[in-house]
């Protein structure tokens, strides 16, 4: 799993690209407070090499909590900027700081 950040000079926005290796998966989504935890909001595209990839434009100078939904199973990124406890899920969310 990988997260890349591209800060735009012309806008207060960062292009965040999420890459998830999941060759056996049928569907991967990135879900977080940036899309109201809506599992239908951000579906990642499956590439020929078996990874899923997608880009989200997020406002910079903020932090966002997120998780991946891989074939209906919640998963965390291996190397987010931080982790935050989620009482609702009784698990940790990944955090990305922009």
DSSP file (Angstrom, degrees, kcal/mol; ACC not computed):
  #  RESIDUE AA STRUCTURE BP1 BP2  ACC     N-H-->O    O-->H-N    N-H-->O    O-->H-N    TCO  KAPPA ALPHA  PHI   PSI    X-CA   Y-CA   Z-CA
    1    1 A X              0   0    0      0, 0.0     2,-0.3     0, 0.0    19,-0.2   0.000 360.0 360.0 360.0 144.8    0.0    0.0    0.0
    2    2 A X  E     -A   19   0A   0     17,-2.4    17,-2.6    76,-0.1     2,-0.4  -0.999 360.0-158.6-149.9 148.4    1.2    3.5   -0.8
    3    3 A X  E     -A   18   0A   0     -2,-0.3     2,-0.4    15,-0.2    15,-0.2  -0.997  12.6-171.7-126.3 127.0    0.1    7.0   -0.5
    4    4 A X  E     -A   17   0A   0     13,-2.2    13,-2.7    -2,-0.4     2,-0.4  -0.951   7.3-155.0-119.6 144.2    1.6    9.8   -2.6
    5    5 A X  E     -A   16   0A   0     -2,-0.4     2,-0.5    11,-0.2    11,-0.2  -0.955   9.7-174.8-120.8 132.2    0.9   13.5   -2.2
    6    6 A X  E     -A   15   0A   0      9,-2.0     9,-3.0    -2,-0.4     2,-0.4  -0.930  15.1-152.7-127.4 106.9    1.2   16.1   -4.8
    7    7 A X  E     -A   14   0A   0     -2,-0.5     2,-0.4     7,-0.2     7,-0.2  -0.631  12.7-136.9 -81.5 132.6    0.6   19.7   -3.6
    8    8 A X        -     0   0    0      5,-2.3     5,-0.3    -2,-0.4     3,-0.2  -0.742   6.7-156.8 -91.3 133.6   -0.7   22.1   -6.2
    9    9 A X  S    S+     0   0    0     -2,-0.4    -1,-0.1     1,-0.2    -2,-0.0   0.796  92.6  51.2 -76.8 -28.5    0.8   25.6   -6.3
   10   10 A X  S    S+     0   0    0      3,-0.0     2,-0.3     1,-0.0    -1,-0.2   0.618 116.3  33.0 -86.9 -12.9   -2.2   27.2   -7.9
   11   11 A X  S    S-     0   0    0      2,-0.2     2,-1.6    -3,-0.2    -3,-0.2  -0.961  81.8-113.1-140.7 155.3   -4.8   25.9   -5.5
   12   12 A X  S    S+     0   0    0     -2,-0.3    48,-1.8    -5,-0.1     2,-0.3  -0.248  84.5 108.9 -81.6  51.3   -5.0   25.0   -1.7
   13   13 A X  E     - B   0  59A   0     -2,-1.6    -5,-2.3    -5,-0.3     2,-0.4  -0.917  56.2-152.3-130.4 149.7   -5.4   21.4   -2.7
   14   14 A X  E     -AB   7  58A   0     44,-3.1    44,-2.7    -2,-0.3     2,-0.7  -0.993  16.7-137.9-121.9 130.0   -3.3   18.2   -2.5
   15   15 A X  E     -AB   6  57A   0     -9,-3.0    -9,-2.0    -2,-0.4     2,-0.6  -0.791  24.3-165.0 -84.6 114.7   -3.8   15.4   -5.0
   16   16 A X  E     -AB   5  56A   0     40,-2.9    40,-2.7    -2,-0.7     2,-0.5  -0.908   2.7-161.1-107.5 121.2   -3.6   12.2   -2.9
   17   17 A X  E     -AB   4  55A   0    -13,-2.7   -13,-2.2    -2,-0.6     2,-0.5  -0.901   1.8-159.4-106.2 124.6   -3.1    9.0   -4.7
   18   18 A X  E     -AB   3  54A   0     36,-3.0    36,-1.8    -2,-0.5     2,-0.4  -0.888   7.7-172.9-102.5 128.8   -3.9    5.7   -2.9
   19   19 A X  E     -AB   2  53A   0    -17,-2.6   -17,-2.4    -2,-0.5     2,-0.5  -0.990   2.9-178.3-125.5 124.7   -2.4    2.5   -4.3
   20   20 A X  E     - B   0  52A   0     32,-3.0    32,-3.0    -2,-0.4     2,-0.7  -0.969  21.3-142.8-127.6 116.2   -3.4   -0.8   -2.9
   21   21 A X  E     + B   0  51A   0     -2,-0.5    30,-0.2    30,-0.2    29,-0.1  -0.688  44.8 140.2 -77.0 115.9   -1.9   -4.2   -4.0
   22   22 A X    >   +     0   0    0     28,-1.5     3,-1.9    -2,-0.7    28,-0.1  -0.368  14.4 167.0-154.9  63.9   -4.8   -6.6   -4.0
   23   23 A X  T 3  S+     0   0    0      1,-0.3    27,-0.1    26,-0.1    28,-0.1   0.790  80.6  48.2 -56.9 -32.2   -4.6   -8.9   -7.0
   24   24 A X  T 3  S+     0   0    0     26,-0.0    -1,-0.3     2,-0.0     2,-0.1   0.542  93.6  99.7 -87.1  -6.4   -7.2  -11.3   -5.7
   25   25 A X    <   -     0   0    0     -3,-1.9     3,-0.1    25,-0.2    -3,-0.1  -0.435  56.0-159.0 -82.0 154.3   -9.7   -8.6   -4.8
   26   26 A X  S    S+     0   0    0      1,-0.3     2,-0.3    -2,-0.1    -1,-0.1   0.719  78.5  15.2 -96.8 -30.6  -12.7   -7.6   -6.9
   27   27 A X        -     0   0    0     18,-0.1    44,-2.6     2,-0.0     2,-0.4  -0.989  57.1-175.0-151.6 135.9  -13.2   -4.2   -5.5
   28   28 A X  E     -D   70   0B   0     16,-0.5    16,-2.9    -2,-0.3     2,-0.3  -0.999   9.4-179.2-131.6 134.3  -11.3   -1.7   -3.3
   29   29 A X  E     -DE  69  43B   0     40,-1.6    40,-2.6    -2,-0.4     2,-0.5  -0.945  22.5-138.7-128.1 150.5  -12.6    1.6   -2.0
   30   30 A X  E     -D   68   0B   0     12,-2.2     2,-0.4    -2,-0.3    12,-0.3  -0.963  27.7-177.0-108.9 126.3  -11.0    4.3    0.1
   31   31 A X  E     +D   67   0B   0     36,-2.9    36,-2.5    -2,-0.5     2,-0.3  -0.969  15.7 130.1-127.9 134.8  -13.4    5.6    2.7
   32   32 A X  E > > -D   66   0B   0     -2,-0.4     5,-3.1    34,-0.2     3,-1.5  -0.943  69.7 -72.5-165.1-174.5  -12.8    8.4    5.2
   33   33 A X  G > 5S+     0   0    0     32,-1.9     3,-0.7    -2,-0.3    33,-0.1   0.662 119.2  69.7 -70.1 -12.9  -14.1   11.6    6.7
   34   34 A X  G 3 5S+     0   0    0     31,-0.5    -1,-0.3     1,-0.2    32,-0.1   0.680 111.0  31.2 -75.6 -17.3  -13.2   13.4    3.4
   35   35 A X  G X 5S-     0   0    0     -3,-1.5     3,-1.7     7,-0.0    -1,-0.2  -0.016 119.4-102.4-127.4  29.8  -16.2   11.5    1.8
   36   36 A X  T < 5 -     0   0    0     -3,-0.7    -3,-0.2     1,-0.3     3,-0.1   0.767  67.1 -73.7  58.3  29.8  -18.4   11.2    4.8
   37   37 A X  T 3 <S+     0   0    0     -5,-3.1     2,-0.8     1,-0.2    -1,-0.3   0.801  85.0 160.7  55.0  32.2  -17.4    7.6    5.3
   38   38 A X    X>  -     0   0    0     -3,-1.7     3,-1.9    -6,-0.4     4,-0.5  -0.759  33.0-156.7 -86.3 111.3  -19.6    6.7    2.2
   39   39 A X  T 34 S+     0   0    0     -2,-0.8    -1,-0.1     1,-0.3    30,-0.1   0.589  92.7  53.7 -67.5  -8.0  -18.4    3.3    0.9
   40   40 A X  T 34 S+     0   0    0      1,-0.1     3,-0.3   -11,-0.1    -1,-0.3   0.503  91.8  79.4 -97.4  -5.3  -19.8    4.2   -2.5
   41   41 A X  T <4 S+     0   0    0     -3,-1.9     2,-0.5     1,-0.2    -2,-0.1   0.911  96.5  26.9 -75.7 -45.4  -17.9    7.5   -2.9
   42   42 A X     <  +     0   0    0     -4,-0.5   -12,-2.2   -12,-0.3     2,-0.4  -0.810  64.8 178.6-130.0  92.3  -14.4    6.6   -3.9
   43   43 A X  B     -E   29   0B   0     -2,-0.5   -14,-0.2    -3,-0.3     2,-0.2  -0.784  24.0-135.1 -91.8 130.8  -13.8    3.3   -5.8
   44   44 A X        -     0   0    0    -16,-2.9   -16,-0.5    -2,-0.4     2,-0.4  -0.606  19.6-117.9 -86.2 148.3  -10.3    2.6   -6.8
   45   45 A X  E     -C   53   0A   0      8,-2.6     8,-2.4    -2,-0.2     2,-0.5  -0.688  21.8-126.7 -89.3 134.5   -9.5    1.4  -10.3
   46   46 A X  E     -C   52   0A   0     -2,-0.4     6,-0.2     6,-0.2     2,-0.2  -0.681  25.6-153.1 -82.1 127.3   -8.0   -2.1  -10.8
   47   47 A X    >   -     0   0    0      4,-3.4     3,-1.9    -2,-0.5    -1,-0.0  -0.520  29.1-104.9 -94.9 165.6   -4.8   -2.0  -12.9
   48   48 A X  T 3  S+     0   0    0      1,-0.3    -1,-0.1    -2,-0.2    -2,-0.0   0.787 118.1  61.4 -60.8 -28.8   -3.4   -4.8  -15.0
   49   49 A X  T 3  S-     0   0    0      2,-0.1    -1,-0.3     1,-0.1   -26,-0.1   0.425 121.3-104.1 -81.9   3.8   -0.7   -5.5  -12.5
   50   50 A X  S <  S+     0   0    0     -3,-1.9   -28,-1.5     1,-0.3     2,-0.2   0.426  82.8 119.7  93.2  -1.4   -3.3   -6.3   -9.8
   51   51 A X  E     -B   21   0A   0    -30,-0.2    -4,-3.4   -29,-0.1     2,-0.4  -0.635  56.3-135.4 -93.9 157.5   -3.1   -3.1   -7.8
   52   52 A X  E     -BC  20  46A   0    -32,-3.0   -32,-3.0    -6,-0.2     2,-0.3  -0.907  26.7-178.5-109.8 140.0   -5.9   -0.7   -7.3
   53   53 A X  E     +BC  19  45A   0     -8,-2.4    -8,-2.6    -2,-0.4     2,-0.3  -0.996  10.7 156.6-144.5 143.5   -5.3    3.0   -7.7
   54   54 A X  E     -B   18   0A   0    -36,-1.8   -36,-3.0    -2,-0.3     2,-0.4  -0.975  25.4-137.2-163.2 154.1   -7.2    6.2   -7.3
   55   55 A X  E     -B   17   0A   0     -2,-0.3     2,-0.4   -38,-0.2   -38,-0.2  -0.940  13.7-171.6-121.2 138.1   -6.7    9.9   -6.7
   56   56 A X  E     -B   16   0A   0    -40,-2.7   -40,-2.9    -2,-0.4     2,-0.6  -0.989  20.9-134.3-126.9 134.9   -8.6   12.3   -4.4
   57   57 A X  E     -B   15   0A   0     -2,-0.4     2,-0.4   -42,-0.2   -42,-0.2  -0.811  32.3-179.1 -88.6 120.2   -8.3   16.0   -4.2
   58   58 A X  E     -B   14   0A   0    -44,-2.7   -44,-3.1    -2,-0.6     2,-0.2  -0.929  33.1-104.8-123.8 145.8   -8.1   17.1   -0.6
   59   59 A X  E     -B   13   0A   0     -2,-0.4     3,-0.4   -46,-0.2   -46,-0.3  -0.460  42.8-125.6 -66.4 132.6   -7.8   20.5    1.0
   60   60 A X  S    S+     0   0    0    -48,-1.8     3,-0.1     1,-0.2    -1,-0.1  -0.242  85.8  45.3 -79.2 171.3   -4.3   21.0    2.4
   61   61 A X  S    S+     0   0    0     37,-1.0     2,-0.3     1,-0.3    -1,-0.2   0.764  98.2  96.5  65.3  29.6   -3.4   22.0    6.0
   62   62 A X        -     0   0    0     -3,-0.4    36,-2.9    -4,-0.0     2,-0.4  -0.901  68.0-128.2-136.9 166.6   -5.8   19.4    7.3
   63   63 A X  E     - F   0  97B   0     -2,-0.3     2,-0.4    34,-0.2    34,-0.2  -0.929  21.5-164.5-116.6 145.3   -5.8   15.9    8.6
   64   64 A X  E     - F   0  96B   0     32,-2.4    32,-2.7    -2,-0.4     2,-0.3  -0.990  11.7-143.2-132.7 137.0   -8.1   13.1    7.3
   65   65 A X  E     + F   0  95B   0     -2,-0.4   -32,-1.9    30,-0.2   -31,-0.5  -0.772  33.4 158.9 -95.0 145.0   -9.0    9.7    8.7
   66   66 A X  E     -DF  32  94B   0     28,-2.4    28,-2.3    -2,-0.3     2,-0.3  -0.981  22.9-171.0-157.6 164.4   -9.5    6.9    6.3
   67   67 A X  E     -D   31   0B   0    -36,-2.5   -36,-2.9    -2,-0.3     2,-0.3  -0.953  27.9-113.1-150.2 164.3   -9.5    3.1    5.7
   68   68 A X  E     -DG  30  75B   0      7,-3.2     7,-2.6    -2,-0.3     2,-0.6  -0.792  14.1-150.2 -99.5 147.4   -9.7    0.8    2.8
   69   69 A X  E     -DG  29  74B   0    -40,-2.6   -40,-1.6    -2,-0.3     2,-0.7  -0.927  17.9-174.5-116.3 102.5  -12.7   -1.4    2.1
   70   70 A X  E >  S-DG  28  73B   0      3,-2.8     3,-2.1    -2,-0.6   -42,-0.2  -0.874  72.8 -30.6-105.7 109.6  -11.4   -4.5    0.2
   71   71 A X  T 3  S-     0   0    0    -44,-2.6    -1,-0.2    -2,-0.7   -43,-0.1   0.878 127.0 -47.2  47.5  43.2  -14.2   -6.8   -0.9
   72   72 A X  T 3  S+     0   0    0      1,-0.2     2,-0.5   -45,-0.2    -1,-0.3   0.415 116.7 113.5  84.8  -1.9  -16.2   -5.7    2.1
   73   73 A X  E <   -G   70   0B   0     -3,-2.1    -3,-2.8     2,-0.0     2,-0.3  -0.897  66.5-125.3-107.5 130.4  -13.4   -6.1    4.6
   74   74 A X  E     +G   69   0B   0     -2,-0.5     2,-0.3    -5,-0.2    -5,-0.2  -0.536  35.3 173.7 -73.9 134.2  -12.0   -3.0    6.4
   75   75 A X  E     -G   68   0B   0     -7,-2.6    -7,-3.2    -2,-0.3     2,-0.3  -0.986  22.3-134.9-139.5 148.9   -8.2   -2.7    6.1
   76   76 A X        -     0   0    0     -2,-0.3     2,-0.1    -9,-0.2    -9,-0.1  -0.718  29.4-104.0 -99.0 154.0   -5.7    0.0    7.2
   77   77 A X    >   -     0   0    0     -2,-0.3     3,-0.5   -11,-0.2    -1,-0.1  -0.479  27.9-130.6 -67.4 147.9   -2.9    1.4    5.1
   78   78 A X  T 3  S+     0   0    0      1,-0.2    -1,-0.1    -2,-0.1     2,-0.1   0.804  97.3  25.8 -73.2 -29.3    0.5    0.0    6.3
   79   79 A X  T 3  S+     0   0    0    -78,-0.0    -1,-0.2     3,-0.0   -76,-0.2  -0.450  75.0 157.0-137.3  63.3    2.2    3.3    6.5
   80   80 A X    <   -     0   0    0     -3,-0.5    16,-0.2     1,-0.1     3,-0.1  -0.256  58.9-102.9 -74.1 175.6   -0.2    6.2    7.1
   81   81 A X  S    S-     0   0    0     14,-1.7     2,-0.3     1,-0.2    15,-0.2   0.821  95.3 -25.9 -67.7 -29.2    1.1    9.4    8.7
   82   82 A X  E     -H   95   0B   0     13,-1.3    13,-2.4     2,-0.0     2,-0.3  -0.949  63.3-113.0-165.3 177.4   -0.5    8.3   12.0
   83   83 A X  E     -H   94   0B   0     -2,-0.3     2,-0.4    11,-0.2    11,-0.2  -0.950  20.3-163.0-123.9 149.6   -3.3    6.2   13.4
   84   84 A X  E     -H   93   0B   0      9,-2.3     9,-3.0    -2,-0.3     2,-0.1  -1.000  24.8-116.6-133.1 133.7   -6.4    7.4   15.3
   85   85 A X  E     -H   92   0B   0     -2,-0.4     2,-0.6     7,-0.2     7,-0.2  -0.450  22.2-156.5 -70.3 138.9   -8.6    5.2   17.5
   86   86 A X  E  >> -H   91   0B   0      5,-2.7     4,-1.5    -2,-0.1     5,-1.4  -0.941   7.6-168.6-119.2 106.0  -12.2    4.8   16.3
   87   87 A X  T  45S+     0   0    0     -2,-0.6    -1,-0.1     1,-0.2     5,-0.0   0.860  86.5  59.3 -61.4 -36.3  -14.6    4.0   19.2
   88   88 A X  T  45S+     0   0    0      1,-0.2    -1,-0.2     2,-0.1    -2,-0.0   0.911 118.7  28.0 -60.7 -44.4  -17.4    3.1   16.7
   89   89 A X  T  45S-     0   0    0      2,-0.2    -1,-0.2    -3,-0.2    -2,-0.2   0.544  99.0-132.1 -93.4  -8.9  -15.4    0.4   15.0
   90   90 A X  T  <5S+     0   0    0     -4,-1.5     2,-0.3     1,-0.3    -3,-0.2   0.910  78.6  86.4  53.4  44.5  -13.2   -0.5   18.0
   91   91 A X  E   <S- H   0  86B   0     -5,-1.4    -5,-2.7    -7,-0.1     2,-0.3  -0.918  83.6 -86.9-156.9 174.5  -10.2   -0.3   15.7
   92   92 A X  E     - H   0  85B   0     -2,-0.3     2,-0.3    -7,-0.2    -7,-0.2  -0.691  27.9-149.6 -95.6 148.5   -7.8    2.3   14.4
   93   93 A X  E     - H   0  84B   0     -9,-3.0    -9,-2.3    -2,-0.3     2,-0.2  -0.834  24.4-114.0-104.7 151.2   -8.2    4.5   11.3
   94   94 A X  E     -FH  66  83B   0    -28,-2.3   -28,-2.4    -2,-0.3     2,-0.4  -0.540  29.5-147.8 -76.1 153.4   -5.2    5.6    9.2
   95   95 A X  E     -FH  65  82B   0    -13,-2.4   -14,-1.7   -30,-0.2   -13,-1.3  -0.987   9.1-163.2-126.5 135.1   -4.5    9.4    9.3
   96   96 A X  E     -F   64   0B   0    -32,-2.7   -32,-2.4    -2,-0.4     2,-0.5  -0.979   8.9-156.2-116.8 127.7   -3.1   11.4    6.4
   97   97 A X  E      F   63   0B   0     -2,-0.5   -34,-0.2   -34,-0.2   -37,-0.1  -0.891 360.0 360.0-105.5 127.5   -1.7   14.9    7.3
   98   98 A X              0   0    0    -36,-2.9   -37,-1.0    -2,-0.5   -35,-0.2   0.385 360.0 360.0-114.9 360.0   -1.6   17.5    4.5
